[in-house]
Amino acid sequence: MTTALHDTVRDKVAGYLEAALGRPVDVAAVPESTALSELGLDSLLTISVIVSLLDDAGVDMFEHSDSLVTPSTLADLHALAARFHQGDDTVTTSTATTTDELRDQQAHYSAKLAYEMDSFDLAQALEDGQDVVVVDGRSAAAYEAEHIRGAVSIPHRSMSADSLADLSREPLYVAYCDGIGCNASTKAALKLSTAGFRVRELIGGLDWWKRDGHPTEGSSVACRVDASHSSTCGCEG
């Protein structure tokens, strides 16, 4: 790779990382062997970077998905970007199949990965000590009965500029509620985002967190996903 090409690739990768992480990354000062997880990229953010990279290069990711390898280090990411600049025949662009519909789909799924998180990735982020705050957007009573271990209770109905004023702007806030039948997490995420915080919504909520075997705490089980599902749940906030 020529120096000019390397600089172009490096600048592009730096741009993708900044967009994904919400902060600049000086890739020139980071060893090529650095794991992407050390830069703050979890699996969802890594996929988001790949989607942005391929979309920027005009690559038909659906036609060539079987030849793409998910990068694990900064060197892998640079190689992936350089591959398209060098015109590697194993992955080519296709203006015939990269339609507006495909681009809309790619934007949709990229946004989902950027703004949502599943229980596995949240548990991994917490285990890795990432700067994450888990927010229970349900009622205080529902939180008291059962919640994700370590989560903080901020009912979405109580959220306002004043009530959120003392929160740090640095962490990623992950909002959740009971599960797919509850939208308190969506309301909480919207209010946090409107207030200027970085936020993701936990898909599946407390229900799927428990189904995946992750720990909860509280005085009792707040909700059961069966015919007895009733006003004991905190969806109403």
For each residue, the residues with C-beta under 8 A, 3 or more apart:
1: 5 6 9 82 86
2: 5 6
3: 6 7
4: 7 8
5: 1 2 8 9 82 85 86
6: 1 2 3 9 10 78 82
7: 3 4 10 11
8: 4 5 11 12 85
9: 1 5 6 12 13 78 81 82 85
10: 6 7 13 14 27 28 78
11: 7 8 14 15
12: 8 9 15 16 53 56 81
13: 9 10 16 17 27 53 74 77 78 81
14: 10 11 17 18 24 25 26 27
15: 11 12 18 19
16: 12 13 19 20 49 52 53 56 77
17: 13 14 20 21 25 27 39 41 49
18: 14 15 21 22 23 24 25
19: 15 16 22 49 52
20: 16 17 41 45 48 49 52 114
21: 17 18 25 39 40 41 45
22: 18 19 198
23: 18
24: 14 18
25: 14 17 18 21 30 39
26: 14 29 30
27: 10 13 14 17 30 74 78
28: 10
29: 26
30: 25 26 27 34 39 74
31: 34 74
32: 73 74 75 78
33: 73 74 75
34: 30 31 38 39 73 74
35: 38 39 72 73
36: 39 41 46 71 72 73 74 76 77
37: 40 41 42 128
38: 34 35
39: 17 21 25 30 34 35 36 74
40: 21 37 45 130
41: 17 20 21 36 37 45 46 49
42: 37 45 46 121 124 125 130
43: 46 47 121
44: 47 48 113 114 116 117 121
45: 20 21 40 41 42 48 49 113 114
46: 36 41 42 43 49 50 70 71
47: 43 44 50 51 70 113
48: 20 44 45 51 52 110 113 114
49: 16 17 19 20 41 45 46 52 53 77
50: 46 47 53 54 68 70 71 80
51: 47 48 54 55 61 106 109 110 113
52: 16 19 20 48 49 55 56 110
53: 12 13 16 49 50 56 57 80 81 84
54: 50 51 57 59 61 84
55: 51 52 58 59 61 103 106 107 110
56: 12 16 52 53
57: 53 54 84 85 93
58: 55 93 95 98
59: 54 55 64 84 91 92 93 94 98
60: 63 64 92 93 94 97 98 102
61: 51 54 55 64 65 68 106
62: 65 97 102
63: 60 94 97
64: 59 60 61 67 68 90 91 92
65: 61 62 68
66:
67: 64 90 91
68: 50 61 64 65 80 91
69: 76
70: 46 47 50
71: 36 46 50 76 77 79 80
72: 35 36 76
73: 32 33 34 35 36 76 77
74: 13 27 30 31 32 33 34 36 39 77 78
75: 32 33 78 79
76: 36 69 71 72 73 79 80
77: 13 16 36 49 71 73 74 80 81
78: 6 9 10 13 27 32 74 75 81 82
79: 71 75 76 82 83
80: 50 53 68 71 76 77 83 84
81: 9 12 13 53 77 78 84 85
82: 1 5 6 9 78 79 85 86
83: 79 80 86 88 90 91
84: 53 54 57 59 80 81 87 88 91 93
85: 5 8 9 57 81 82
86: 1 5 82 83
87: 84 92
88: 83 84 91
89: 92
90: 64 67 83
91: 59 64 67 68 83 84 88
92: 59 60 64 87 89
93: 57 58 59 60 84 98
94: 59 60 63 97 98
95: 58 98
96:
97: 60 62 63 94 102
98: 58 59 60 93 94 95 102 103
99: 102 103
100: 103 104
101: 104 105
102: 60 62 97 98 99 105 106
103: 55 98 99 100 106 107
104: 100 101 107 108
105: 101 102 108 109
106: 51 55 61 102 103 109 110
107: 55 103 104 110 111
108: 104 105 111 112
109: 51 105 106 112 113
110: 48 51 52 55 106 107 113 114
111: 107 108 114 115
112: 108 109 115 116
113: 44 45 47 48 51 109 110 116
114: 20 44 45 48 110 111
115: 111 112 189 199 200 201
116: 44 112 113 200 201 202 203
117: 44 121 122 125 174 200 201 202 203
118: 121 122 202 203 204 208
119: 122 123 202 204 208 209 211 212 214
120: 123 124 212
121: 42 43 44 117 118 124 125
122: 117 118 119 125 126 132 134 174 202 209
123: 119 120 126 127 212 214
124: 42 120 121 127 128
125: 42 117 121 122 128 130 132 172
126: 122 123 129 130 132 134 150
127: 123 124
128: 37 124 125
129: 126
130: 40 42 125 126 172
131: 170 171 172
132: 122 125 126 171 172 173 174
133: 152 167 171 172 173 174
134: 122 126 148 150 151 152 173 174 176 202
135: 151 152 154 173 174 175 176 188 192
136: 142 143 147 148 151 152 153 154 176 177
137: 154 155 156 175 176 177 184 185 187 188 189 237
138: 142 143 153 155 156 177 178 182 184 222 233 234 235 237
139: 142 143 155 234 236 237
140: 143 144 153 155
141: 144 145 234
142: 136 138 139 145 146 147 178 222 223 232 233 234
143: 136 138 139 140 147 151 153 155 218 234
144: 140 141 147 153 218 219
145: 141 142 218 219 220 221 222 232
146: 142 206 216 217 218 219 220 221 222 223
147: 136 142 143 144 151 153 206 216 217 218
148: 134 136 151 176 206 209 214 215 216
149: 214 215 216 217
150: 126 134
151: 134 135 136 143 147 148 176
152: 133 134 135 136
153: 136 138 140 143 144 147
154: 135 136 137 158 159 163 164 188
155: 137 138 139 140 143 158 159 184 234 237
156: 137 138 159 184 187 188 191 237
157: 237
158: 154 155 163
159: 154 155 156 163 164 188 191 192 195
160: 163 164
161: 164 165 195
162: 165
163: 154 158 159 160
164: 154 159 160 161 167 191 192 195 197
165: 161 162
166:
167: 133 164 173 197
168: 171
169: 196 197 198
170: 131
171: 131 132 133 168 198
172: 125 130 131 132 133 198 199 200
173: 132 133 134 135 167 189 192 197 198 199 200
174: 117 122 132 133 134 135 199 200 201 202
175: 135 137 185 186 188 189 192 199 200 201 202
176: 134 135 136 137 148 151 185 201 202 205 206 209
177: 136 137 138 182 183 184 185 188 205 206 234 235
178: 138 142 181 182 184 205 206 207 222 223 233 234 235
179: 182 204 205 206 207 208 223 225
180: 203 204 205 207
181: 178 225 229 235
182: 138 177 178 179 185 205 233 234 235
183: 177 186 187 235
184: 137 138 155 156 177 178 187 188 234 235 237
185: 137 175 176 177 182 188 189 201 202 205
186: 175 183 189 190 201
187: 137 156 183 184 190 191 237
188: 135 137 154 156 159 175 177 184 185 191 192
189: 115 137 173 175 185 186 192 193 199 200 201
190: 186 187 193 194
191: 156 159 164 187 188 194 195
192: 135 159 164 173 175 188 189 195 197 199
193: 189 190 196 197 199
194: 190 191
195: 159 161 164 191 192
196: 169 193
197: 164 167 169 173 192 193
198: 22 169 171 172 173
199: 115 172 173 174 175 189 192 193
200: 115 116 117 172 173 174 175 189
201: 115 116 117 174 175 176 185 186 189
202: 116 117 118 119 122 134 174 175 176 185 205 209
203: 116 117 118 180 208
204: 118 119 179 180 207 208 209 211
205: 176 177 178 179 180 182 185 202 208 209
206: 146 147 148 176 177 178 179 209 210 216 222 223
207: 178 179 180 204 210 211 223 225
208: 118 119 179 203 204 205 211 212
209: 119 122 148 176 202 204 205 206 212 214 216
210: 206 207 213 214 216
211: 119 204 207 208
212: 119 120 123 208 209
213: 210
214: 119 123 148 149 209 210
215: 148 149
216: 146 147 148 149 206 209 210
217: 146 147 149
218: 143 144 145 146 147 222
219: 144 145 146
220: 145 146
221: 145 146 224
222: 138 142 145 146 178 206 218 232 233 234
223: 142 146 178 179 206 207 229 232 233 234
224: 221 228 229
225: 179 181 207 229
226: 229
227:
228: 224
229: 181 223 224 225 226 233
230: 233
231: 236
232: 142 145 222 223
233: 138 142 178 182 222 223 229 230 236
234: 138 139 141 142 143 155 177 178 182 184 222 223 237
235: 138 177 178 181 182 183 184
236: 139 231 233
237: 137 138 139 155 156 157 184 187 234
